[in-house]
């Protein structure tokens, strides 16, 4: 695999209309060793995915302008080439129905605001561990002990 291809597959798509949250999410992604690609609305996120599906994961706010996060996720799940990208939805909603709807649409992680650095780091690690193993850098591949362990966070 070429160096360029390896760098591309280490990208995480972020869509949030709040510039402070977008910056926080981007910083967290960077601190985990990945490259954030951040946009401020759902249509922009989906447009990127239409031309470039080479992302290891995606983080979407639930209440984005244009297309909301869950609608972007639903569109992704209808396209085979986008189905492998794990998605975390983020919201200020505290309603369990919203969480249930998110998982039913195909989200692999769900995070409620307000965000804390610790909560975000844990959720991001869970999200990244759900990426297809061939998308992860070799240093992240689980060993036999990791596969039998129930501890997702080091």
N, C-alpha and C positions, 0 to 999 in steps of 0.2 A: 504494500500500500504506500502511495507517495506521501511525502510530508504534507503537501497541500491538502490532500484528501483527509489525512488524520486531523489537521487543524479544523477543517470544515465540519467534520462529524463531532467536534467538541463544542459546537455552538448550541445555545439555548435561546429560543424565541421567547421574548417577554412582551406582553401587551397590557399596558395600564395607562389610563388617561391622567393620572396624578403624577407629575414630574418627580415629586419626592419619593413616592412608592417605587416608581420606575428606577430611580437612582439606587434605592435600597436593595431592590431585587437584583439589579445589575451588579452591585458590589458583592452581594452574597454569592452570585453565580461565579464571579471572578475569583472570589476567595476559595471556591471549591476547585479552581483550576480550569474553568470553562469560559468560553467567550460569549457574552450576552449580545443579542441583537434585539434592540428595544424599539417599540413603536407605541404610538399613543391611542390607537383605536383598533377595533376588531377587523374592519375592512382592510386596513393596512397589513395586519397580521395574516389574514387569509390570502391577500394578494401575494405576499412573500412566499407563502406555502404553495401557491399555484405554480410558481416558477422555480422554487427551490425547496425540496422536501428533506434536505440533508441536515436535520437538527436532531440532537440527542434527546431533547425534551422541550416542553413549552410551559410557560406560566401565563395564565390569562386572568385578568380581573373579570368578575361576573358582570359588572355594569359598565361595559365599554360603550362609547358612542359608535354608531354605525352598526356593527354586529356585536352583540354582547358575547362574553366569553363562552357561555354554554352553547350559543349558536355556532361559533367558530368551531368548537369541539364537535358538535353534531355534524357539521359539514366535513370535518376531517375524517370522521368515522365512516363516511360514505365513500371515501376514496382509498383504495387499497394501498397506495404508496404513502399515505399519511397515517394509516391505522397503527403503524408500529411506533409512532412518536407518543411517549407518555405525556399526559397533560395534568397539571395541577391548576385547579381553579381557586381564586382568592376572592373573598367577599367580606363586607362588613355585616352581612346578614347573619343572625344567630339562629335562624329557623332550621330545624332538622329536616323539613321537607326540601329545602334548598340543597342541603348536603346530599340527601337521598337522590334528588333529581340529577345532581352533578355526577354521582357514581353511576346512576342508570344510563347517563349519556356517554359514559366511558372514561370519566376522570379517574386517575389512579391515586390522586392525593387532593386534599381539600384543606384550605387554610383560612381561618377567620382573622379579621382585623379586630383590634389593633395588632400589628405585627411586632414581635420582639426579635432581636437578633438570634436568640437561642431557638425559638419556635420556628423561625424561618430556616435556620441551618438544618434542623432535624427534618423538617418537611422536604427541604431540597435534597437532602441525602437519600431519603426514602424514594423520592421521585427519580433521582438519577440511578438508583439501584434497580429500578423497574425498566430501564432502557435495555434493549436487546444487547446481549453480552458482546456481540461483534462490534457494537458502536462504542463500547467503553475502552479507554486506554488499557493496555495490558496490566499496568500497575493497579488497576481497579478490579481486575477479575477476581471473583471470589475463589478462595482455595477450598479444599475439602472441609476444613473446619468452619469456614464461613457458610457453606451450604447446609451444614447440619445445625448451625447456631440459630437461635431465634432472635439474637441481638442484632438489630439493623444498624445501630449507630455505634461507632467506635468510641 
